[in-house]
């Protein structure tokens, strides 16, 4: 059985992503209140894996998680792209006429803004977790309260679904990284399927330094699928660059890494893995 640390509670989107990635396998969730706790759980027990959201097609990148990943020393072994579909739910014996308040994570609330505009009578209250909102309403029998979260959470906590698919944009996906201690990474991935990598580096503050690196990747036919810069604290106007690359030839990819390394500072490979599937 695999033990997987997630931010959130059972029924959360992290829970769904972890089960989708390890489909057909038995996993035990370690539920954490924060992403810091996810990485701490992995630090305390090297056999614990982690499932961590890294970006959303609407809300953008989770910048803090990039830094947590780099500082932790953990390795990415896979990814999963989950279609985010929100539902609104309430206690089983209530209905629309009984509701006065809706609870959810601020990102979920923002993604359902258009729906909420059509229900001005509902007071919008931000909570720490989507599924946690449904759990709390059920456990504390909070009359008049509704939660916005996954359909799975409603089923898990015995809530009544009032409407499904209430998110404004239907092209709403979150990408989750599956991470582990580097010592066990080779046991958990198939090296023959690797076609993607995440790397991080900084650059000298020289003209054209970034374009040189990008030109080398282009020469070796390496496709940059994402580049994210974050400021280096304490070093004004210097940045860490987090880059996702895809490739068909692993050897060409390694040659590209060797070629760009002398041009960068502190280059680190955060993980090499197979491109993740997208699921509903």
C-alpha positions in Angstrom: 0.0 0.0 0.0 1.3 3.5 -0.9 0.9 6.3 1.7 0.3 9.6 0.0 0.3 13.0 1.7 -2.2 15.6 0.4 -3.3 19.1 1.3 -7.0 18.8 2.2 -9.4 16.1 3.4 -11.0 13.0 1.8 -13.1 14.1 -1.1 -10.8 17.0 -2.0 -9.4 17.4 -5.5 -6.0 16.3 -4.2 -7.6 13.1 -3.0 -9.2 12.5 -6.5 -6.0 13.2 -8.3 -4.0 10.9 -6.1 -6.5 8.0 -6.7 -6.6 8.7 -10.4 -2.8 8.6 -10.7 -2.5 5.4 -8.7 -5.7 3.9 -10.2 -6.1 0.3 -9.4 -3.7 0.5 -6.4 -4.5 0.7 -2.7 -3.4 4.0 -1.1 -3.6 5.5 2.3 -4.1 9.3 2.5 -2.2 11.4 4.9 -4.4 14.5 5.1 -2.6 17.8 5.8 -3.8 21.3 6.5 -1.1 23.0 4.5 1.4 22.2 1.7 4.2 22.8 4.2 2.8 19.9 6.2 2.8 17.7 3.1 6.5 18.2 2.6 7.1 17.8 6.4 5.3 14.4 6.3 7.6 13.3 3.5 10.7 14.5 5.4 9.7 12.6 8.5 9.1 9.4 6.6 11.0 8.8 3.3 8.4 6.2 2.2 5.6 8.8 2.1 4.7 10.2 -1.3 3.1 13.5 -2.0 0.4 14.8 -4.4 0.8 18.6 -4.8 -1.1 21.0 -7.1 1.3 23.1 -9.1 -0.9 25.0 -11.6 -4.5 25.6 -12.7 -5.5 26.6 -16.2 -7.5 29.6 -14.8 -5.9 30.6 -11.5 -2.3 30.1 -12.8 0.7 28.7 -11.0 0.9 27.9 -7.3 4.1 29.9 -6.9 4.8 28.9 -3.3 4.7 25.2 -4.2 7.6 25.7 -6.6 9.8 26.9 -3.8 8.6 24.2 -1.4 9.5 21.6 -4.0 12.9 23.0 -4.7 13.8 23.4 -1.0 12.5 19.9 -0.1 14.9 17.9 -2.3 11.9 15.8 -3.3 11.7 14.3 -6.8 8.8 14.4 -9.3 7.9 11.0 -10.5 4.7 11.8 -12.4 1.8 14.2 -12.9 -2.0 14.1 -13.3 -4.2 16.7 -15.0 -7.6 16.7 -13.4 -10.7 18.4 -14.9 -12.1 20.5 -12.1 -15.9 20.4 -12.0 -17.6 22.1 -9.0 -21.0 21.2 -7.5 -23.1 23.0 -5.0 -24.6 20.9 -2.1 -26.4 21.2 1.2 -27.8 19.0 4.0 -30.0 16.2 2.7 -33.2 17.6 4.2 -32.7 21.2 2.8 -33.2 22.9 -0.5 -32.6 26.2 -2.3 -35.2 28.0 -0.3 -33.4 27.2 3.0 -30.0 28.4 2.0 -28.4 31.7 3.3 -24.7 31.0 3.0 -22.2 29.2 0.7 -18.8 28.0 1.8 -15.7 27.0 -0.1 -12.0 27.6 -0.9 -11.5 31.1 -2.3 -10.2 29.7 -5.6 -13.3 27.6 -6.1 -15.6 30.5 -5.2 -13.8 32.7 -7.8 -14.2 29.9 -10.4 -17.9 29.9 -9.8 -18.4 33.7 -9.7 -20.9 33.9 -12.5 -23.1 31.2 -10.9 -22.9 33.0 -7.6 -23.9 36.3 -9.2 -27.2 34.6 -10.1 -27.8 33.8 -6.4 -27.2 37.2 -4.7 -29.1 36.0 -1.6 -26.3 33.7 -0.6 -23.6 35.1 1.6 -20.2 33.9 0.3 -17.8 32.8 3.0 -14.2 31.6 2.3 -13.0 28.5 3.9 -9.7 26.6 3.9 -10.9 23.6 1.8 -13.6 22.6 -0.7 -14.4 19.2 0.7 -13.7 20.3 4.2 -16.6 22.8 3.8 -19.0 19.9 3.0 -17.7 17.8 5.8 -18.1 20.6 8.4 -21.7 21.4 7.3 -22.6 17.7 7.6 -20.7 17.0 10.9 -22.1 20.2 12.6 -25.5 20.1 10.9 -25.1 23.7 9.7 -28.6 24.6 8.6 -28.8 27.1 5.7 -25.3 26.4 4.6 -24.2 25.2 1.2 -20.7 24.0 0.0 -19.0 24.2 -3.3 -16.8 21.2 -4.0 -16.5 18.0 -6.0 -19.4 15.7 -6.6 -17.3 12.9 -5.0 -17.2 14.9 -1.7 -21.0 15.2 -1.7 -21.3 11.4 -2.0 -18.6 10.8 0.6 -20.2 13.1 3.2 -23.8 12.3 2.4 -24.7 15.8 1.1 -27.5 16.7 -1.3 -26.3 17.9 -4.7 -28.4 20.9 -5.9 -26.5 21.5 -9.2 -23.4 20.2 -10.9 -20.9 21.9 -13.2 -21.4 25.4 -11.8 -17.9 26.6 -12.7 -17.8 29.5 -15.1 -15.1 28.1 -17.4 -15.5 24.4 -18.4 -11.9 24.2 -19.5 -10.7 24.2 -15.9 -7.9 21.8 -15.2 -5.4 21.5 -12.3 -2.1 19.8 -12.8 -0.9 17.8 -9.8 2.7 16.6 -9.3 3.4 13.2 -7.7 6.6 13.5 -5.7 8.8 11.3 -3.5 12.1 10.9 -1.8 14.9 10.6 -4.5 16.1 7.3 -3.0 12.8 5.5 -4.0 12.1 7.3 -7.2 13.5 4.6 -9.5 11.2 2.0 -7.9 8.1 4.1 -8.7 8.5 5.1 -12.4 9.1 3.4 -15.7 12.2 4.9 -17.2 11.2 3.7 -20.7 8.2 6.1 -20.7 10.1 9.3 -19.6 9.4 12.2 -22.0 9.1 15.2 -19.6 11.3 17.0 -17.0 11.2 19.9 -14.6 14.4 21.8 -14.1 15.3 25.0 -12.1 18.2 27.3 -12.4 19.3 30.9 -12.0 21.3 33.0 -14.5 24.1 35.5 -14.4 22.8 39.1 -14.6 24.1 39.4 -18.2 22.4 40.5 -21.4 21.0 37.6 -23.4 21.7 35.0 -20.8 18.2 33.5 -20.9 18.0 33.6 -24.7 21.2 31.6 -24.9 19.7 28.9 -22.8 16.5 28.8 -24.8 18.5 28.6 -28.1 20.3 25.6 -26.9 17.1 23.8 -26.0 15.7 24.6 -29.4 18.9 23.3 -31.1 18.4 19.9 -29.3 14.7 19.8 -30.2 13.6 20.2 -26.6 10.1 21.6 -26.3 9.6 24.1 -23.5 6.0 23.7 -22.3 6.3 26.1 -19.3 8.7 28.7 -17.9 8.1 30.4 -14.6 10.3 32.9 -12.9 10.4 33.7 -9.2 12.5 36.3 -7.5 15.4 35.2 -5.3 14.9 36.6 -1.9 17.7 38.9 -0.8 19.1 39.3 -4.3 17.4 42.2 -6.0 16.4 41.6 -9.7 17.7 38.1 -9.8 15.4 35.1 -10.5 15.0 31.4 -10.3 13.6 29.9 -13.6 11.4 26.9 -13.3 11.2 25.2 -16.7 9.1 22.2 -17.9 10.5 20.5 -21.0 9.3 17.7 -23.2 11.4 15.5 -25.5 11.2 12.4 -27.7 14.9 11.5 -27.4 16.2 11.1 -23.8 19.8 11.2 -24.9 19.3 14.5 -26.7 17.6 15.9 -23.6 20.6 14.9 -21.5 22.9 16.5 -24.0 20.9 19.7 -23.8 21.2 19.7 -20.0 25.0 19.3 -20.3 25.1 22.2 -22.8 23.1 24.7 -20.7 24.7 23.8 -17.3 27.8 26.0 -17.8 25.6 28.9 -18.7 23.5 28.7 -15.5 23.8 28.8 -11.8 22.7 26.0 -9.5 20.8 24.0 -12.2 18.8 21.2 -10.6 16.6 18.6 -12.2 13.4 18.4 -10.1 12.1 15.3 -11.8 12.0 13.2 -15.0 8.7 11.4 -15.8 6.1 10.5 -18.3 3.6 13.2 -19.3 0.5 12.9 -17.3 -3.0 12.0 -18.5 -6.0 14.3 -18.4 -9.2 13.0 -16.7 -12.6 14.2 -15.9 
